[in-house]
Amino acid sequence: MPRSKRRWQAVTLLSLVVGYAGYYVCRSNFSVVTPLLLDAFGEDGLDKAWIGFISSVGVAFYAVGKVFNGAIADFVGGRRVFLFGMVGSIAATIAFGLGTGAAVFVGAWSANRLVQSMGWPGLVKVAARWFSHQSYGRVMGFLSLSFLFGDAAARLLLGQAIAYGFGWQDVFFFSAAVLGGIALVNAVTLKDSPQALGFAATAVNPNNLFGPDGDAPRPEGVRDLLGPLLRSGSFWVVMFLSAGMTLIRHSFTFWTPTFLVEVAGMSASDAAQYSLVYPLLGGVSVLFVGHVSDRWTAGRRGLVMTVVLAPLVPTLILMSTLETTGALVPLLLVSASAFLLIGPYSFLSGAMALDLGGKKGSSTAAGLIDGAGYTGAILSGGAVGWGAQHFGWSWVFIALAAVATLTLIAAIVYWRYHEAAVPKTAAPGAAKGTA
């Protein structure tokens, strides 16, 4: 491969990672300021159940947006969708910071989540065109660091801002400014495909659901795009996996700061910063499973998911036994949950979307998978907030353990009934090649 193409692949990877991490500065801010919002508006009736409701409505908009924006990215290109989502999120974040009531919070947060749903499908479409199938696990694992380390960096940065005396409104305005700077850089450095710079196209996974037509950069129409995906039983199993894993992941992502305040006895600023252990350990997991699936299991991502997810169930059950205690045990269990969940989760709308969707339908596959996931994650706001408010955190973790059990069963089904039918010599990552 020409050295200049490798350099542009590195630039593309870095642009996508930094860009999608920027999305999280304008997403994690709501979770980080939740304790401050409860203090500021608690007397007006804004409790954890109300905060959860706002989060759930936002997740619903995010889920719907994933489906439509995934298809849009396949037709118009990933770069345009990726950049437009940033601009929309900046505007919605400023609107939230200017709000003072629950109605404004619901509207601004829903708008923010709707436009933020453009980010990942746009990223996947760009990656599908820049990288070959032999490296999907590693490439998408690295790109997944954007939402993990981006989340961690956002929590650290915004938590430090709170420690310096920023109010909840200041946090939102600061978030918008950070994403604005990142958007300007991405507009210059991000290119839609290697062909846009005169380089050759990369190889698509031969086992994609579109067959040889999966190498086409865009579909001919909606039926051509959706038919092969929706007729595949394996694809429906992946969407079920996404619903379960996203529900668990989003519950941790949103509620960990509040959980650490109430169970570990931390201050709001400390909880915001210590909650970054979840995305940090998740990042380690993503790199680990991506390497294992490409190099050790010949692309059998269902097998890797099964092995890594199995210990998650007893970990969540153990969390349900915690009462008011010190910080060490809650942090250790949060970290273990991150390692056991986030790596397998990263496969779904990442490497597996590329495996199944090819270049033609990669962002639609990712959008549908994420849409199913965030439909399940709607419960992570209102239902989890209501359960924590009325029954305590023990009830929450027992419920999440039940979801993890169903998810593990689905991973076993995908491994035994889909991957067993794919010849090892043809599985993604089986052949060594360049990215």
C-alpha positions as a Markdown table, in Angstrom:
| # | Residue | x | y | z |
|---|---|---|---|---|
| 1 | Met | 0.0 | 0.0 | 0.0 |
| 2 | Pro | 1.4 | 3.5 | -0.8 |
| 3 | Arg | 2.8 | 5.2 | 2.2 |
| 4 | Ser | 0.8 | 8.3 | 1.5 |
| 5 | Lys | -2.5 | 6.2 | 1.7 |
| 6 | Arg | -1.4 | 4.8 | 5.0 |
| 7 | Arg | -0.8 | 8.4 | 6.3 |
| 8 | Trp | -4.3 | 9.4 | 5.1 |
| 9 | Gln | -5.8 | 6.3 | 6.8 |
| 10 | Ala | -4.1 | 7.4 | 10.1 |
| 11 | Val | -5.4 | 11.0 | 9.6 |
| 12 | Thr | -8.9 | 9.6 | 9.0 |
| 13 | Leu | -8.8 | 7.4 | 12.1 |
| 14 | Leu | -7.6 | 10.3 | 14.2 |
| 15 | Ser | -10.2 | 12.7 | 12.8 |
| 16 | Leu | -13.0 | 10.2 | 13.4 |
| 17 | Val | -11.9 | 9.4 | 16.9 |
| 18 | Val | -11.5 | 13.1 | 17.9 |
| 19 | Gly | -14.7 | 14.1 | 16.2 |
| 20 | Tyr | -16.9 | 11.5 | 17.8 |
| 21 | Ala | -15.2 | 12.1 | 21.1 |
| 22 | Gly | -16.3 | 15.7 | 20.7 |
| 23 | Tyr | -19.9 | 14.5 | 20.3 |
| 24 | Tyr | -19.6 | 13.1 | 23.8 |
| 25 | Val | -18.7 | 16.4 | 25.3 |
| 26 | Cys | -22.2 | 17.5 | 24.3 |
| 27 | Arg | -23.7 | 14.2 | 25.5 |
| 28 | Ser | -22.1 | 13.4 | 28.8 |
| 29 | Asn | -22.7 | 16.9 | 30.1 |
| 30 | Phe | -26.3 | 16.1 | 31.1 |
| 31 | Ser | -25.2 | 13.1 | 33.2 |
| 32 | Val | -22.4 | 15.1 | 34.8 |
| 33 | Val | -24.7 | 18.0 | 35.9 |
| 34 | Thr | -27.6 | 15.8 | 37.0 |
| 35 | Pro | -26.7 | 16.2 | 40.7 |
| 36 | Leu | -26.5 | 20.0 | 40.2 |
| 37 | Leu | -29.9 | 20.0 | 38.4 |
| 38 | Leu | -31.4 | 18.0 | 41.3 |
| 39 | Asp | -30.1 | 20.6 | 43.8 |
| 40 | Ala | -31.2 | 23.6 | 41.7 |
| 41 | Phe | -34.7 | 22.4 | 40.7 |
| 42 | Gly | -35.5 | 19.8 | 43.4 |
| 43 | Glu | -37.9 | 22.1 | 45.1 |
| 44 | Asp | -39.7 | 22.6 | 41.8 |
| 45 | Gly | -40.3 | 18.9 | 41.5 |
| 46 | Leu | -37.3 | 17.9 | 39.4 |
| 47 | Asp | -36.3 | 14.5 | 40.9 |
| 48 | Lys | -34.5 | 11.4 | 39.6 |
| 49 | Ala | -37.7 | 10.1 | 38.0 |
| 50 | Trp | -38.1 | 13.4 | 36.1 |
| 51 | Ile | -34.4 | 13.4 | 35.0 |
| 52 | Gly | -34.8 | 9.8 | 33.9 |
| 53 | Phe | -37.9 | 10.8 | 31.9 |
| 54 | Ile | -35.9 | 13.6 | 30.1 |
| 55 | Ser | -33.1 | 11.1 | 29.4 |
| 56 | Ser | -35.6 | 8.5 | 28.1 |
| 57 | Val | -37.3 | 10.9 | 25.7 |
| 58 | Gly | -33.9 | 11.9 | 24.4 |
| 59 | Val | -33.0 | 8.2 | 23.9 |
| 60 | Ala | -36.2 | 7.6 | 21.9 |
| 61 | Phe | -35.3 | 10.4 | 19.5 |
| 62 | Tyr | -31.8 | 9.1 | 19.3 |
| 63 | Ala | -33.1 | 5.6 | 18.4 |
| 64 | Val | -35.4 | 6.9 | 15.6 |
| 65 | Gly | -32.6 | 9.2 | 14.3 |
| 66 | Lys | -30.2 | 6.3 | 14.1 |
| 67 | Val | -32.4 | 4.4 | 11.7 |
| 68 | Phe | -33.1 | 7.3 | 9.3 |
| 69 | Asn | -29.6 | 8.9 | 9.5 |
| 70 | Gly | -27.9 | 5.5 | 8.8 |
| 71 | Ala | -29.8 | 5.2 | 5.5 |
| 72 | Ile | -29.1 | 8.9 | 4.7 |
| 73 | Ala | -25.4 | 8.3 | 5.2 |
| 74 | Asp | -25.4 | 5.4 | 2.8 |
| 75 | Phe | -27.0 | 7.5 | 0.1 |
| 76 | Val | -25.2 | 10.9 | 0.6 |
| 77 | Gly | -21.9 | 10.0 | 2.2 |
| 78 | Gly | -20.6 | 9.7 | 5.7 |
| 79 | Arg | -18.6 | 12.9 | 5.9 |
| 80 | Arg | -21.5 | 15.2 | 5.3 |
| 81 | Val | -23.7 | 13.5 | 7.9 |
| 82 | Phe | -20.9 | 13.4 | 10.5 |
| 83 | Leu | -20.2 | 17.1 | 10.2 |
| 84 | Phe | -23.8 | 18.2 | 10.1 |
| 85 | Gly | -24.6 | 16.3 | 13.3 |
| 86 | Met | -21.9 | 18.3 | 15.1 |
| 87 | Val | -23.3 | 21.6 | 14.1 |
| 88 | Gly | -26.8 | 20.6 | 15.2 |
| 89 | Ser | -25.6 | 19.3 | 18.5 |
| 90 | Ile | -23.8 | 22.6 | 19.2 |
| 91 | Ala | -27.0 | 24.6 | 18.7 |
| 92 | Ala | -29.1 | 22.2 | 20.8 |
| 93 | Thr | -26.6 | 22.3 | 23.7 |
| 94 | Ile | -26.7 | 26.1 | 23.8 |
| 95 | Ala | -30.5 | 25.9 | 23.8 |
| 96 | Phe | -30.4 | 23.6 | 26.8 |
| 97 | Gly | -28.1 | 25.9 | 28.7 |
| 98 | Leu | -30.4 | 28.8 | 28.1 |
| 99 | Gly | -33.4 | 26.8 | 29.5 |
| 100 | Thr | -34.9 | 27.0 | 33.0 |
| 101 | Gly | -37.7 | 24.5 | 33.0 |
| 102 | Ala | -38.5 | 20.9 | 32.4 |
| 103 | Ala | -40.3 | 21.6 | 29.1 |
| 104 | Val | -37.3 | 23.3 | 27.6 |
| 105 | Phe | -35.0 | 20.6 | 29.0 |
| 106 | Val | -37.1 | 17.9 | 27.3 |
| 107 | Gly | -37.2 | 19.8 | 23.9 |
| 108 | Ala | -33.5 | 20.8 | 23.8 |
| 109 | Trp | -32.2 | 17.4 | 25.0 |
| 110 | Ser | -34.4 | 15.5 | 22.5 |
| 111 | Ala | -33.2 | 17.8 | 19.7 |
| 112 | Asn | -29.6 | 17.2 | 20.8 |
| 113 | Arg | -30.0 | 13.4 | 20.8 |
| 114 | Leu | -31.7 | 13.5 | 17.4 |
| 115 | Val | -28.9 | 15.3 | 15.6 |
| 116 | Gln | -26.3 | 13.4 | 17.6 |
| 117 | Ser | -27.6 | 10.2 | 16.0 |
| 118 | Met | -25.9 | 11.3 | 12.8 |
| 119 | Gly | -22.4 | 10.8 | 14.3 |
| 120 | Trp | -21.9 | 7.1 | 14.4 |
| 121 | Pro | -23.6 | 6.1 | 11.1 |
| 122 | Gly | -21.5 | 8.8 | 9.4 |
| 123 | Leu | -18.3 | 7.4 | 11.1 |
| 124 | Val | -19.1 | 3.8 | 10.0 |
| 125 | Lys | -19.7 | 4.8 | 6.4 |
| 126 | Val | -16.4 | 6.6 | 6.2 |
| 127 | Ala | -14.6 | 3.7 | 7.9 |
| 128 | Ala | -16.3 | 1.2 | 5.5 |
| 129 | Arg | -14.7 | 3.0 | 2.5 |
| 130 | Trp | -11.3 | 3.7 | 4.0 |
| 131 | Phe | -10.4 | 0.2 | 5.5 |
| 132 | Ser | -10.5 | -3.4 | 4.4 |
| 133 | His | -12.4 | -6.2 | 6.1 |
| 134 | Gln | -9.3 | -7.9 | 7.4 |
| 135 | Ser | -8.9 | -5.1 | 9.9 |
| 136 | Tyr | -12.5 | -4.3 | 10.9 |
| 137 | Gly | -12.1 | -5.6 | 14.5 |
| 138 | Arg | -9.0 | -3.6 | 15.2 |
| 139 | Val | -10.1 | -0.5 | 13.3 |
| 140 | Met | -13.6 | -0.3 | 14.8 |
| 141 | Gly | -12.2 | -1.2 | 18.2 |
| 142 | Phe | -9.9 | 1.8 | 17.9 |
| 143 | Leu | -12.8 | 4.0 | 16.6 |
| 144 | Ser | -14.9 | 2.8 | 19.6 |
| 145 | Leu | -12.3 | 4.5 | 21.8 |
| 146 | Ser | -13.9 | 7.7 | 20.6 |
| 147 | Phe | -17.1 | 7.2 | 22.6 |
| 148 | Leu | -15.3 | 5.5 | 25.5 |
| 149 | Phe | -12.3 | 7.8 | 26.1 |
| 150 | Gly | -14.4 | 10.7 | 24.8 |
| 151 | Asp | -16.9 | 10.0 | 27.5 |
| 152 | Ala | -14.1 | 9.7 | 30.0 |
| 153 | Ala | -12.3 | 12.8 | 28.9 |
| 154 | Ala | -15.6 | 14.7 | 28.9 |
| 155 | Arg | -16.4 | 13.6 | 32.4 |
| 156 | Leu | -13.0 | 14.5 | 33.7 |
| 157 | Leu | -13.0 | 17.9 | 31.9 |
| 158 | Leu | -16.5 | 18.8 | 32.9 |
| 159 | Gly | -16.1 | 17.5 | 36.4 |
| 160 | Gln | -13.0 | 19.7 | 36.8 |
| 161 | Ala | -15.0 | 22.6 | 35.5 |
| 162 | Ile | -17.6 | 22.0 | 38.2 |
| 163 | Ala | -14.8 | 21.8 | 40.8 |
| 164 | Tyr | -13.7 | 25.3 | 39.6 |
| 165 | Gly | -17.1 | 26.6 | 40.3 |
| 166 | Phe | -18.9 | 26.3 | 36.9 |
| 167 | Gly | -22.7 | 26.1 | 37.3 |
| 168 | Trp | -24.8 | 23.7 | 35.2 |
| 169 | Gln | -25.4 | 26.3 | 32.5 |
| 170 | Asp | -21.7 | 27.1 | 32.3 |
| 171 | Val | -21.0 | 23.5 | 31.7 |
| 172 | Phe | -23.4 | 23.4 | 28.7 |
| 173 | Phe | -22.0 | 26.5 | 27.1 |
| 174 | Phe | -18.4 | 25.2 | 27.6 |
| 175 | Ser | -19.4 | 21.9 | 26.0 |
| 176 | Ala | -20.7 | 23.7 | 22.9 |
| 177 | Ala | -17.5 | 25.7 | 22.5 |
| 178 | Val | -15.3 | 22.5 | 22.7 |
| 179 | Leu | -17.4 | 20.7 | 20.1 |
| 180 | Gly | -17.3 | 23.8 | 17.8 |
| 181 | Gly | -13.5 | 23.8 | 17.8 |
| 182 | Ile | -13.4 | 20.1 | 17.0 |
| 183 | Ala | -15.9 | 20.5 | 14.1 |
| 184 | Leu | -13.8 | 23.1 | 12.5 |
| 185 | Val | -10.7 | 20.8 | 12.5 |
| 186 | Asn | -12.7 | 17.9 | 11.1 |
| 187 | Ala | -14.1 | 19.9 | 8.3 |
| 188 | Val | -10.5 | 20.3 | 7.0 |
| 189 | Thr | -9.0 | 16.9 | 7.8 |
| 190 | Leu | -11.8 | 14.4 | 7.1 |
| 191 | Lys | -12.3 | 13.0 | 3.6 |
| 192 | Asp | -15.1 | 10.7 | 2.5 |
| 193 | Ser | -13.1 | 7.9 | 0.8 |
| 194 | Pro | -9.6 | 7.0 | -0.5 |
| 195 | Gln | -10.9 | 7.5 | -4.0 |
| 196 | Ala | -11.5 | 11.2 | -3.2 |
| 197 | Leu | -7.7 | 11.5 | -3.0 |
| 198 | Gly | -6.9 | 9.3 | -5.9 |
| 199 | Phe | -6.2 | 6.0 | -4.0 |
| 200 | Ala | -7.6 | 2.6 | -4.8 |
| 201 | Ala | -10.7 | 1.2 | -3.1 |
| 202 | Thr | -10.4 | -1.2 | -0.1 |
| 203 | Ala | -11.6 | -4.8 | 0.1 |
| 204 | Val | -15.1 | -5.5 | 1.4 |
| 205 | Asn | -16.0 | -8.6 | 3.5 |
| 206 | Pro | -17.0 | -11.3 | 1.0 |
| 207 | Asn | -19.6 | -12.7 | 3.5 |
| 208 | Asn | -21.6 | -9.5 | 3.7 |
| 209 | Leu | -25.4 | -9.8 | 3.3 |
| 210 | Phe | -25.4 | -8.1 | -0.1 |
| 211 | Gly | -23.0 | -10.5 | -1.8 |
| 212 | Pro | -20.7 | -9.1 | -4.5 |
| 213 | Asp | -22.9 | -6.0 | -4.7 |
| 214 | Gly | -21.8 | -5.1 | -1.1 |
| 215 | Asp | -18.7 | -3.5 | -2.6 |
| 216 | Ala | -20.9 | -0.7 | -4.2 |
| 217 | Pro | -20.4 | 2.7 | -2.5 |
| 218 | Arg | -24.1 | 3.4 | -2.3 |
| 219 | Pro | -27.4 | 1.5 | -2.8 |
| 220 | Glu | -29.7 | 1.8 | -5.8 |
| 221 | Gly | -32.8 | 2.4 | -3.7 |
| 222 | Val | -34.5 | 1.7 | -0.4 |
| 223 | Arg | -35.5 | -1.9 | -1.3 |
| 224 | Asp | -32.0 | -2.7 | -2.5 |
| 225 | Leu | -30.7 | -1.3 | 0.8 |
| 226 | Leu | -33.1 | -2.8 | 3.4 |
| 227 | Gly | -34.1 | -6.1 | 1.8 |
| 228 | Pro | -30.9 | -8.2 | 2.4 |
| 229 | Leu | -30.6 | -6.9 | 6.0 |
| 230 | Leu | -34.2 | -7.4 | 7.1 |
| 231 | Arg | -34.4 | -10.9 | 5.6 |
| 232 | Ser | -31.4 | -12.1 | 7.6 |
| 233 | Gly | -32.1 | -13.9 | 10.9 |
| 234 | Ser | -28.6 | -13.3 | 12.0 |
| 235 | Phe | -29.1 | -9.5 | 11.6 |
| 236 | Trp | -32.2 | -9.7 | 13.8 |
| 237 | Val | -30.2 | -11.5 | 16.5 |
| 238 | Val | -27.6 | -8.8 | 16.4 |
| 239 | Met | -30.4 | -6.2 | 16.9 |
| 240 | Phe | -31.6 | -8.1 | 19.9 |
| 241 | Leu | -28.1 | -8.2 | 21.3 |
| 242 | Ser | -27.9 | -4.4 | 20.8 |
| 243 | Ala | -31.1 | -3.8 | 22.7 |
| 244 | Gly | -29.9 | -5.7 | 25.7 |
| 245 | Met | -26.3 | -4.4 | 25.8 |
| 246 | Thr | -27.2 | -0.8 | 25.1 |
| 247 | Leu | -29.8 | -0.8 | 27.9 |
| 248 | Ile | -27.1 | -2.0 | 30.4 |
| 249 | Arg | -24.4 | 0.3 | 29.0 |
| 250 | His | -26.6 | 3.4 | 28.9 |
| 251 | Ser | -27.8 | 2.7 | 32.5 |
| 252 | Phe | -24.2 | 2.8 | 33.7 |
| 253 | Thr | -23.2 | 5.7 | 31.5 |
| 254 | Phe | -26.0 | 7.9 | 32.7 |
| 255 | Trp | -26.5 | 6.9 | 36.3 |
| 256 | Thr | -22.9 | 6.1 | 37.5 |
| 257 | Pro | -22.3 | 9.6 | 38.9 |
| 258 | Thr | -25.6 | 9.6 | 40.9 |
| 259 | Phe | -24.9 | 6.0 | 42.0 |
| 260 | Leu | -21.5 | 7.0 | 43.3 |
| 261 | Val | -22.9 | 10.0 | 45.2 |
| 262 | Glu | -25.6 | 7.9 | 46.9 |
| 263 | Val | -23.8 | 4.6 | 47.5 |
| 264 | Ala | -20.1 | 5.5 | 47.6 |
| 265 | Gly | -20.7 | 8.8 | 49.4 |
| 266 | Met | -18.8 | 10.9 | 46.9 |
| 267 | Ser | -19.3 | 14.6 | 46.2 |
| 268 | Ala | -20.8 | 15.6 | 42.8 |
| 269 | Ser | -17.5 | 16.7 | 41.4 |
| 270 | Asp | -15.6 | 13.6 | 42.6 |
| 271 | Ala | -18.4 | 11.3 | 41.3 |
| 272 | Ala | -18.3 | 13.0 | 37.9 |
| 273 | Gln | -14.5 | 12.4 | 37.6 |
| 274 | Tyr | -14.4 | 8.9 | 39.1 |
| 275 | Ser | -17.2 | 7.8 | 36.8 |
| 276 | Leu | -14.7 | 7.9 | 34.0 |
| 277 | Val | -13.4 | 4.5 | 35.1 |
| 278 | Tyr | -16.4 | 3.0 | 33.2 |
| 279 | Pro | -15.4 | 4.2 | 29.8 |
| 280 | Leu | -11.7 | 3.8 | 30.5 |
| 281 | Leu | -12.0 | 0.1 | 31.4 |
| 282 | Gly | -14.4 | -0.2 | 28.5 |
| 283 | Gly | -11.7 | 1.1 | 26.2 |
| 284 | Val | -9.3 | -1.5 | 27.4 |
| 285 | Ser | -11.9 | -4.2 | 26.7 |
| 286 | Val | -12.6 | -2.8 | 23.2 |
| 287 | Leu | -8.9 | -3.0 | 22.2 |
| 288 | Phe | -8.6 | -6.5 | 23.6 |
| 289 | Val | -11.7 | -8.1 | 22.0 |
| 290 | Gly | -11.0 | -6.3 | 18.6 |
| 291 | His | -7.5 | -7.8 | 18.5 |
| 292 | Val | -8.7 | -11.2 | 19.6 |
| 293 | Ser | -11.5 | -11.4 | 17.0 |
| 294 | Asp | -9.2 | -10.4 | 14.1 |
| 295 | Arg | -6.1 | -12.4 | 15.1 |
| 296 | Trp | -7.2 | -15.3 | 17.2 |
| 297 | Thr | -10.7 | -16.4 | 16.3 |
| 298 | Ala | -10.8 | -15.7 | 12.6 |
| 299 | Gly | -13.5 | -13.0 | 13.0 |
| 300 | Arg | -15.9 | -15.1 | 15.1 |
| 301 | Arg | -17.1 | -12.2 | 17.1 |
| 302 | Gly | -20.1 | -14.2 | 18.6 |
| 303 | Leu | -17.6 | -16.6 | 20.2 |
| 304 | Val | -15.7 | -13.7 | 21.8 |
| 305 | Met | -18.9 | -12.1 | 23.0 |
| 306 | Thr | -20.1 | -15.3 | 24.6 |
| 307 | Val | -16.8 | -15.8 | 26.6 |
| 308 | Val | -16.5 | -12.2 | 27.7 |
| 309 | Leu | -20.2 | -11.6 | 28.6 |
| 310 | Ala | -20.6 | -14.8 | 30.7 |
| 311 | Pro | -19.1 | -13.2 | 34.0 |
| 312 | Leu | -21.2 | -10.1 | 33.6 |
| 313 | Val | -24.3 | -11.7 | 35.2 |
| 314 | Pro | -22.7 | -12.6 | 38.5 |
| 315 | Thr | -20.9 | -9.2 | 38.6 |
| 316 | Leu | -24.3 | -7.3 | 38.4 |
| 317 | Ile | -25.8 | -9.6 | 41.0 |
| 318 | Leu | -23.0 | -8.8 | 43.3 |
| 319 | Met | -23.6 | -5.0 | 42.7 |
| 320 | Ser | -27.2 | -5.6 | 43.9 |
| 321 | Thr | -25.9 | -6.5 | 47.3 |
| 322 | Leu | -24.1 | -3.2 | 47.9 |
| 323 | Glu | -25.4 | -0.8 | 50.6 |
| 324 | Thr | -24.0 | 2.6 | 51.6 |
| 325 | Thr | -20.3 | 1.9 | 51.7 |
| 326 | Gly | -16.9 | 3.3 | 50.8 |
| 327 | Ala | -15.8 | 4.0 | 47.3 |
| 328 | Leu | -13.4 | 1.1 | 46.6 |
| 329 | Val | -15.9 | -1.8 | 46.1 |
| 330 | Pro | -18.4 | 0.2 | 44.0 |
| 331 | Leu | -15.6 | 1.4 | 41.7 |
| 332 | Leu | -14.1 | -2.1 | 41.3 |
| 333 | Leu | -17.5 | -3.5 | 40.3 |
| 334 | Val | -18.2 | -0.6 | 38.0 |
| 335 | Ser | -14.8 | -1.2 | 36.3 |
| 336 | Ala | -15.4 | -5.0 | 36.0 |
| 337 | Ser | -18.8 | -4.4 | 34.4 |
| 338 | Ala | -17.3 | -2.0 | 31.9 |
| 339 | Phe | -14.6 | -4.5 | 30.9 |
| 340 | Leu | -17.1 | -7.4 | 30.5 |
| 341 | Leu | -19.7 | -5.4 | 28.5 |
| 342 | Ile | -18.2 | -2.6 | 26.4 |
| 343 | Gly | -15.9 | -4.8 | 24.3 |
| 344 | Pro | -18.6 | -7.1 | 23.1 |
| 345 | Tyr | -21.0 | -4.1 | 22.8 |
| 346 | Ser | -18.5 | -2.3 | 20.4 |
| 347 | Phe | -18.8 | -5.2 | 17.9 |
| 348 | Leu | -22.4 | -4.6 | 17.2 |
| 349 | Ser | -22.7 | -1.4 | 15.3 |
| 350 | Gly | -18.9 | -1.5 | 14.5 |
| 351 | Ala | -17.2 | -4.5 | 13.1 |
| 352 | Met | -20.4 | -6.6 | 12.8 |
| 353 | Ala | -22.2 | -3.8 | 11.0 |
| 354 | Leu | -19.3 | -3.7 | 8.5 |
| 355 | Asp | -19.2 | -7.5 | 8.2 |
| 356 | Leu | -22.9 | -7.7 | 7.4 |
| 357 | Gly | -23.5 | -4.5 | 5.6 |
| 358 | Gly | -20.5 | -4.1 | 3.4 |
| 359 | Lys | -19.7 | -0.8 | 1.8 |
| 360 | Lys | -23.2 | -0.5 | 0.4 |
| 361 | Gly | -25.2 | -0.8 | 3.6 |
| 362 | Ser | -22.7 | -0.4 | 6.4 |
| 363 | Ser | -24.2 | 2.8 | 7.9 |
| 364 | Thr | -27.8 | 1.5 | 7.5 |
| 365 | Ala | -26.8 | -1.7 | 9.3 |
| 366 | Ala | -25.1 | 0.3 | 12.1 |
| 367 | Gly | -28.1 | 2.6 | 12.3 |
| 368 | Leu | -30.6 | -0.2 | 12.6 |
| 369 | Ile | -28.5 | -2.0 | 15.1 |
| 370 | Asp | -28.0 | 1.1 | 17.2 |
| 371 | Gly | -31.7 | 2.0 | 16.7 |
| 372 | Ala | -32.7 | -1.3 | 18.2 |
| 373 | Gly | -30.2 | -0.7 | 21.0 |
| 374 | Tyr | -31.4 | 2.7 | 21.9 |
| 375 | Thr | -35.0 | 1.5 | 21.8 |
| 376 | Gly | -34.0 | -0.9 | 24.6 |
| 377 | Ala | -32.1 | 1.9 | 26.3 |
| 378 | Ile | -35.2 | 4.0 | 26.6 |
| 379 | Leu | -35.7 | 2.0 | 29.8 |
| 380 | Ser | -32.3 | 3.1 | 31.1 |
| 381 | Gly | -33.7 | 6.6 | 31.9 |
| 382 | Gly | -37.2 | 6.6 | 33.2 |
| 383 | Ala | -37.4 | 2.9 | 34.3 |
| 384 | Val | -34.0 | 2.9 | 36.1 |
| 385 | Gly | -34.7 | 6.3 | 37.6 |
| 386 | Trp | -38.1 | 5.3 | 38.8 |
| 387 | Gly | -36.7 | 2.0 | 40.2 |
| 388 | Ala | -33.8 | 3.7 | 42.0 |
| 389 | Gln | -36.2 | 6.3 | 43.4 |
| 390 | His | -38.8 | 3.9 | 44.8 |
| 391 | Phe | -36.9 | 0.6 | 45.3 |
| 392 | Gly | -33.2 | 1.4 | 45.5 |
| 393 | Trp | -30.2 | 0.4 | 43.5 |
| 394 | Ser | -30.5 | -3.2 | 44.5 |
| 395 | Trp | -33.6 | -3.6 | 42.4 |
| 396 | Val | -31.9 | -1.8 | 39.5 |
| 397 | Phe | -28.9 | -4.3 | 39.3 |
| 398 | Ile | -31.1 | -7.4 | 39.7 |
| 399 | Ala | -33.1 | -6.2 | 36.7 |
| 400 | Leu | -29.9 | -5.5 | 34.7 |
| 401 | Ala | -28.6 | -9.0 | 35.6 |
| 402 | Ala | -31.8 | -10.5 | 34.1 |
| 403 | Val | -31.2 | -8.4 | 30.9 |
| 404 | Ala | -27.6 | -9.6 | 30.8 |
| 405 | Thr | -28.7 | -13.2 | 31.0 |
| 406 | Leu | -31.0 | -12.9 | 27.9 |
| 407 | Thr | -28.2 | -11.1 | 26.1 |
| 408 | Leu | -25.7 | -13.9 | 26.8 |
| 409 | Ile | -28.2 | -16.4 | 25.4 |
| 410 | Ala | -28.5 | -14.4 | 22.2 |
| 411 | Ala | -24.7 | -14.2 | 21.9 |
| 412 | Ile | -24.6 | -18.0 | 22.1 |
| 413 | Val | -27.3 | -18.3 | 19.4 |
| 414 | Tyr | -25.3 | -16.0 | 17.1 |
| 415 | Trp | -22.1 | -17.9 | 17.7 |
| 416 | Arg | -23.6 | -21.4 | 17.3 |
| 417 | Tyr | -26.0 | -20.8 | 14.4 |
| 418 | His | -24.5 | -18.0 | 12.3 |
| 419 | Glu | -20.8 | -18.2 | 12.7 |
| 420 | Ala | -20.8 | -22.0 | 12.5 |
| 421 | Ala | -22.1 | -21.7 | 8.9 |
| 422 | Val | -19.2 | -19.4 | 7.8 |
| 423 | Pro | -16.1 | -21.2 | 6.6 |
| 424 | Lys | -13.1 | -20.3 | 8.8 |
| 425 | Thr | -11.0 | -19.5 | 5.7 |
| 426 | Ala | -13.6 | -16.9 | 4.6 |
| 427 | Ala | -14.4 | -15.4 | 7.9 |
| 428 | Pro | -13.5 | -11.7 | 8.4 |
| 429 | Gly | -10.0 | -11.3 | 9.5 |
| 430 | Ala | -9.0 | -14.8 | 8.5 |
| 431 | Ala | -6.7 | -13.5 | 5.8 |
| 432 | Lys | -3.8 | -11.3 | 6.7 |
| 433 | Gly | -3.8 | -8.0 | 4.7 |
| 434 | Thr | -3.4 | -4.3 | 4.9 |
| 435 | Ala | -5.9 | -2.0 | 6.4 |
